[in-house]
Structure formats: C-alpha cells, structure tokens
C-alpha cells in the first residue's frame, strides 16, 4: 500500500453529519495531545496534513482522510479536563455514534503516551474495544522522550498495566525518529487484507 497520496476529505462536528461508511476505515483514538495527528503525518510522510498542536484538545472533530480505497479517521482526543461539560457530552455522543453505527472499521489504532501509565480513560477505551470485538493495536507514543533506563522500566510496567489485554499488538512509536512507523503500516495492511 502506498501512503504518499492522502487527501483530507472532511471534518465533522456531530455524529449526524457523518457520511455513510462505504470504504474500510482505520480509526485513530487516544487522549488529547497523545500524538494522533503526528502519527498520521508520519504515516503519510507529510508535515501538516493532520493539524498538530502543543495544546491539548485541538482536534474537536472527526477528520476523514482518504488514501486510495481506504479512509483514515482521526478521532477527537478524550480526557482533556479544561473542556466545558457540553463539549464533553458532544464528544461522547459523537464517539458512541461512530463506534455503534455499523461502520466498516477494520482497525482501531489506540494511542497511549509511553512516558506515563495508561490513564483511566485509556484503559476504559481499551476495555471498550476489547469487549466490542474491534480489531485494535496499541501504539505507545513519544518513546524517544525516554532514556534507555526509563524505556526499560516503562516496558516492564506496561506488561503489568496491560496484562488483562489478550493478544493486542503493542508498538513503540516516535514521531521524531519514525521508530515503529513500518510496524504500524504492516499491521494496518494485514487488517485491510482480512476483508
């Protein structure tokens, strides 16, 4: 699969606006500021296709990117505390609508910041994916920000923190060095082939 010609299709702020699911979708989920947009930009080898920001809560819409006959879906980040209750409610309705509307979701790429233990929201999302039977992989972002000792300590801790997850592939990723990019692409492609 070639990743060099993605097109930004549209951004939707409510579930009701979402177009029908006619193509296989690869969805990217994770808390605010975990690096979803940076990962998409790395996969597509583009600097600013998906907009990144140092401020959490920047992606407040579901953003669709088309690559050949596949859609890549950048979901809004969860867990950002400084958001109004009405905004959290809108987000919850949008996410529930997205996941419960019989879309052709082949894989969910669940991002977790490797520097920290998964948050309650991270674990809730992973449990949701597990219980609903979605295919998912876990991408541990920002691994370049840890030194060797910290990295090894976090690897051991992750085994405990995610011990209840059966068989999900866990990939370390850095948007800076590109580490993990090829593994993520291979995973995406294997789930797309499973039609």
HELIX and SHEET records of a PDB file:
HELIX    1   1 UNK A   15  UNK A   17  5                                   3    
HELIX    2   2 UNK A   36  UNK A   44  1                                   9    
HELIX    3   3 UNK A   85  UNK A   99  1                                  15    
HELIX    4   4 UNK A  120  UNK A  132  1                                  13    
HELIX    5   5 UNK A  143  UNK A  145  5                                   3    
HELIX    6   6 UNK A  148  UNK A  161  1                                  14    
HELIX    7   7 UNK A  181  UNK A  193  1                                  13    
SHEET    1   A 7 UNK A   7  UNK A  12  0                                        
SHEET    2   A 7 UNK A  62  UNK A  67 -1                                        
SHEET    3   A 7 UNK A  70  UNK A  74 -1                                        
SHEET    4   A 7 UNK A  24  UNK A  30  1                                        
SHEET    5   A 7 UNK A 105  UNK A 113  1                                        
SHEET    6   A 7 UNK A 136  UNK A 141  1                                        
SHEET    7   A 7 UNK A 170  UNK A 172  1                                        
END                                                                             
